[in-house]
Amino acid sequence: MLRSLLALLVLIASIAAPLACARDEPEAKRGRVLVLGLDGATLQLAGPLMKAGELPNLSRLAAEGSSGPLTSQYPLLSPRVWTTIATGKKPEKHGIEDWVYRDEEGRVHVYESVDRKGAALWNIASDAGLSVATVNWLMTYPPEVVNGVVVTDHALPKEGDRRRSFGNRMAQAKFKRDLEDEGTRDSPVIHPAEWHERLWPDVTTPAPFGTPDPCEPDETLKGVAIIPELAFFCSVDQRAVKLALDLEEQLDPDLMMVLLSGIDRISHSLWGTLHPETAAGLDEDKRLAGARFLMNYYRLSDQLLGRLLERYGPDDLVLVVSDHGFEFTAGKGIHPWGGTHDTERALHGILFARGPGVPVGKPTPEVSVNDIAPTVLAWLGLPVALDMDGRPASFLDRPFAEVASYDSIEIERVGETGSEAEPEILRQLEALGYIDGK
């Protein structure tokens, strides 16, 4: 009897020991997340280019995961929508309503991170102990203190002295008042400070990646668009990706969020050149040059995506998203043959998703810009806030917990004052037609 009891105890111990060891072993490292924003990208143009084999990296994501349209929300203004993508909340909750605003005293300001209510993905992930990096994401200036690095939307572009002269012009055009805080701001554009020195060469030095390079001037485009501005927008996106690559190599963040704005800006100039019927009065050689430049820019964006994908494997989540599409409305573009995004024709952006829990080779069911932040949180194993307006995408096969809100997270911003970039941002808003400069 005693011998049988001892044998039973030995058997139990032999079973329990490996279980105890398994419980003591650290959990396998969860994969990382890349969220790449391509401002203004649409399947209207990306779809045919993919079918023609011209966008191999987007095509690979579609084959290895899910893809489809991403439903945006009106009005289709980038700061509103990109902040929704980062927070999971509609503008009436997160507080970023437009590009510029007038306060109760009638003073005019540019919307900035200080105007956002509540936490964004980088705050939530940092609070959970994950490392994060953002590059050029809209409304990230002044930078917030995170467990990682913030390269704000004021770091790129960097044009220097000519920025200051345009700020008052923009404020006068929209509100008939001077910009209250023009040229008075001194917050860092990259934080933490030690990263400024490491990354600043990426800001100031061109980093050509694309072949063919759409930044090369095409003299045929004279009279269709401002050639130096097209080249400048191209250079900005390439530098942003170089920043992201250096952050990947040196920081290896759990969450990386990068925003490239070139497709939107170039579509504002050239969208109408895609079809003869939307390019009335334009010589055919000029129309074709405009269409070629825009399509080459989609090809360049795909190549930039490919560079980023080199550091993300099958255990990581990759999301490529845009905030809206594009359309042509005669007489409403900034340039005669430029595009707009005002109506239902431009309501849908793009969504490409790849990673564990994402079905392979299937179209995404309807997903909204409200759903991106909850989807990232669910994939990371973090609770989804009930006060968010979105839910994890229905295609994501991952269980998730819920929490009432993340609004209790304390957000510290570095030097909540201004930046010399503000006048240049206002100048670009005029160039893109968001503010009437006349």
N, C-alpha and C positions, 0 to 999 in steps of 0.2 A: 504493500500500500504506500509506504513512505517512498520506496523507489519509484513508483508510478507518479507520485506527486512531484518528486524532484525532476523527473523527465518532462512533466508538463510545464514546470517553471522554466526549464532550459529552453523548451520549444517556444514559449511565450517571449522569453528574452531574445531569442534568435530572430523572431519576427519583429519585435518592437525596436531592436537596435537600428536596423536600416531605416525604419520609419522616422526614428528620432534624428538620425543623421540627415535624412532628406529634409526634415523640418528646419534643421540648423543651417543647411546650405543656403547661400544667398540666391534669390530669384534671378532667373536669366535676365540680362539687360534688355529692356524694351527698346525697340527700334526708335530712330529719330524721325523728325517731321520737317519737311520742306514745303512751305507755301510760297509759290511764285505767282505774283500778280502781273498780268499783261494787260495794262489799262486799255480798254476799248477793243480788245480782240474779239472777233466774232467768227462763228462757224460759216457765215455767208462767204467769207474769203478763205478761212483756214480749211473748211471742208473740201472744196475743190482742189486746193493745193495738196492736201493730204492724199486725195485720190490719185493725184498725178505723181505721187512719190516725192513731193518737194519738201515735206516737213517730216523727216524720218523720226525725230525724237517725240513729237506729239503722236505720231502714228504708233510708235513703240509703246507709249503710255496707254493708248487706247487698246492695243492688242493685249497688253499685260494687265489691264485693269478695266475701268469703266470710264465712259466719256459721254458728254451730251451738253445741252444748253443749261445755263445757269440763269434763273429768273431774277431780275433786278427789281428795283422799286423807284417810283417817280418821286420828285424829279430826278432825272438821271445825271446827277452831279457827283463827280468823283469823290470829294471829301466826305459827303454823306455816306456813299455806298461803301467806300473802303473802310470807313470807321465801323459801319455795320458788319462787314466781313470780319473785322478784328474783335468785335464785341458780342455779336449775336443779337444785338438790339437795334431797333429802328431809331431813326434820328431824333424823334420826339423824346426818346429815353436817353440816348447817348449825348445829345446836345449839339452835335456838329450839323448845322442846317444848310450851310452854303460855303462859299469861299470867304466872303467878308460880311461884317455886320456892323450895326450902329448901336451903341449902348444907350442907356436911359438918359444920359446927358447929351446925346447926339454925337458923341465922338466915334470915329470910324476905326475899326480894327480888322486885322486878318484873323480868321479862326486858327487856333493852335491847340496843342495838346492840353493846355490849361483849361480850355473850354469843354473838354470831354468829361462827361459824367460817368463814373464807374470804371471798372477794370477792363482792360483789353487782354488778349491772349498772353502777351508777354508778361503782364503783371501776374496773371493767374498761375502761369507755369513757373515763374520765379518764386512765387509764394509757396509753391509745392516743392521747391528745392531743385527744379530743373534749370539747366542753363539755356539762355535764349540769345538770339541776335536778330536785329531788324536792320534792313538797309533800304532807305529811301521810302519807307512806308508813309503815306500821307498822314498829316496831323501828329507827327511824333516830335515836333519841336515846340517848346524846349524839351530836351531829353529827360526821360524818367530813369530813376535808379532801378536797375534790374540786376539779376544774377547773370551777367553777361555784358553785351555791348549794344548800344543804340547808335546807329548812323542815321541821323535825322533826315527829314525831307528838306532841310536847309543846307545840308552838306553838298548835295548835288542838285542843281548846277551851282557853280561858283564863278560869277562873272565880274565881281569887284565893283569898281567905282560907278559904272554906269547904272547900277541898280537903283541908287538913291533918287535919281531924277524922275523915275517913273511912278514912285509910290503915290505922290500927291495927285498926279494925273488920273490915276485909277480911282482914288477916293473921290475926287471931284466929279468924275464921270458918273459914278453910281449914286453918290449921296450929296454932291455939291459941297463937300467939306474936305479939309485936309486930313490926311492920315494922322491920327493922334500921336502914335508912337513911332513915326518914321525915323529910321536911322538911330534909334536910341538903345537898341538891344545889344546885349553882350553875352548871352548864354552860349555855351559851347555847342557846336553842331555835331560833335562826336563825344560820347561818354562811355566809359570812364576816361579821364584825362590821359592816362598812359597809353590808351589805344589811339589817341589822336595822332601822336607822332608815328606810330606804326602804320597807320592807314592813310595818312594824308598824301603820300605819294600817289596812291590810287586815285585820289580826287583830282590831283593836278596834272597827271600824266595820262595821255591817251593810251588805250589798251585795245588795239584792233584785234577782233576775233573772227569777224565774218569774211566769208569768201562765197560769192562776190561781195565786196564791201559797199553797201549802199551809201556810205558816207562820201564816197568819191563824187565830186560835183559832176552833174550832167548839164552841160550848157543849154541843152534843149529845153530844160525846165525854166529858163528865164521867161518871166511873164506869167508863169503858172503858179510858182511858189517862191518863197525867199530861200535861195539855195543855201546860204550860210546857216540859216536856222535849221534846215533839214539835217545838215551835217552835224550841227551842235546837238540836236536831240539824239542822234545816233551815238555820238560820243558819250553822252551822259549815260545811256543804257549800258554801254560796254564798260564804263568805269564802275557802274553800280555792280555789275557781275564780278569784276575784278576784286572789288571790296568784299563781296560775298565769298569768293573763292579763298581769299586770304583769311577771312574769319573762319571759314571751314577748316583750313589747314592749322590755324593757330589755336582756335577755341573748341572746335568740334561740338557745336551747341546741340542740345536736345531738340530745340525748336528754332528754325531759321525762317524768317519772313522777308521776302525781297519783292520790291515793286519796280517794274519797268514801265515808264510812261510813254515811250516813243511811238508805239502803234497808235495811241490816241492822238497824239500831237500831229503825226504825219497824216492820219486819216482826216483830221480837221482841214488839212491843206489839199489833199489829193483824192479823197474818196470818189468824187464825181468823175474822175478820169478813168474809172474802171469800165465804163460803158459809154458808147457813143451818144446814146440818148440823154445821158446826164452831163454831157460835155459839149453842149451846143455852143457854137462859136469858137471852139478851140481847134486849132490845126491838128490833124490826125497824128502827126509825128510828135507833137507836144503831149497829146492825150496819151499816146502809148508810152512816152517817157515817164509821165506821172504814174500810170498804172504799173509800169515796170518797177519804179522806185518803191511803191507801196508793197508790191508782192515780194520784192527783194527784202523789204524790211521784215515781213513775216518770216522769210527764210532765215534772216539774221537772228531774229528772236528765237527761232527753233534751235539754231546753233548755240546761242547763249544758254538755252535750257539744257542742251546736251552737255555743255561744260559743267553745269551745276549737277547734273545727274551722275557724273563720274564718281561722286562721293556718296551716292545713295544707293543702297542695295535692296535686295528682295525683302529684308526685314524692316525696311523703313516705309513711312507713308509719304507719298509725294502728291501734292495737290497743285494744279495749275488752274487759275481762275481769272476771270475778268469781270469788271463792274457793269458793263453794258455792251451793246453792239453799236452799229453805225447805220446811217441812212443818208440819202441825199434829198434835200428839200430846196428847190430852186429859190434863190434869193435870201436864204437863211444862213448859209455858211459864211465863215469868216472870209474865205476866198471864194471867187465865183464858182470854182469847181470843188470846193471843200465839202466835207461831210458834217453831219449833225447827229445828235442823239436826244431827240425830244419825244418821240411817239412810240407806239407799240412796235413799230418796225425795228426799233433799236433796243427793245426791252431785255433781250436775252444776250448774255455774255457766254463764256465757255466754262466748262468744268471737266478736267481730266484728273482721275484719281487712280493711284496704284499703291498696293501694299497689302499686308496681311489683313484679312477681314473684308477686302474689296473684291467683288466678283470679277472674274477674268473674262475679257472680251465681250462685255455686255454694255448696252446703253444705260446711262443713269436714269432712273425715274425722276420725276420733277423735283428739283432741288432749288431752294431759294438762297439768296445771299445771306439771309438770316441764319441759315443752317450750317455755314462753314465753321464758325467758332465752336458750336456744340459738337460738330463732327470731330474736330481736332481734339477737343477735351475728352470725348468718349474714347477715341482711339488711344489716347495717352493714359487711359484709366483714371481720369480725373472726373469728379462729378460735374454734371451739367446744371446750370442755374435755372431755377424755375422762372425767374424774372427775365430770362432771355426770350426773344420772340421767335427763335428757331429751335429746332430739335436735331439730333444727329440724323444724317442722311439715311433714308430707309434702306439703302443698299449696303450699309455698313453692318457687317456681322460681328458686332462687339456688344456685350452687355455694358450698361453704364448705370452709375448711381446718380442721385440728384441732391442738390443743395438749394436752399431758398435763394441765396444771392451771393455774389462776390463783392458787393459794394462796400463791405467792411474792410477790404484790403486797403492798407495805407499806401498811398502813391506819393512818392517824393520826386519832385522835379528839380532839375539843376538850374538855378538862376532863373526864376520865372520872370524874365525880362525879355527884351527883344533881340533881333538879329538883323544884320545888314542885308540878309537875303530877302526880307519882306518886300521891299520895293521891286526887286526883280521878279518875285512870284506874282505880284500884282501886274507887272508888265506882261508876263506870259499869259495871265488871265485875259488881258485885253487882246493879245495876239490870237488867242483861241476863241474869242468871242463871248466869254463869260461875263465880261464887263464892257460896256460901250465906251470907247475911248474918245468919241467925238464930242 
